[in-house]
């Protein structure tokens, strides 16, 4: 059958169906291709566990890191970061650290403190740190 023998209505309908078909195939192919899933590297701001974890893990050498071309930013490969995170999922959690105010502090006899030491204690400073240093006076302009 010659393309000129196809009625124009059928030709238009076939073109519409073909365009729908190609859109459907293109969308399905895009779903299954491995596209760009995000950045290839993480820096401290984009790391999934946060900035402090990024700094601690790179500082301890648990995550291999390198400097970006700008010479300042520390980067970690995304795949290595995800592999490290997945390896930690079966690990036992770290023991929680007690809050700073609950850590072992030696008992203090408040009655034996001088007024200055008592003031330092109630201000949250350890009175046994020694005398506070004073700033040296600024030189005067003449």
Secondary structure, 3 states (H helix, E strand, C coil): CCHHHCCHHHHHHHHHHHHHHHHHHHHHHHHHCCCCCCCCEECCCCCCCCHHHHHHHHHCCCCCEEECCCCCCEEEEHHHHHHHHHHHCCCCCCCCCCCHHHCCCCCCCHHHCCHHHHHHHHCCCCHHHCCCCCCCCCCCCC
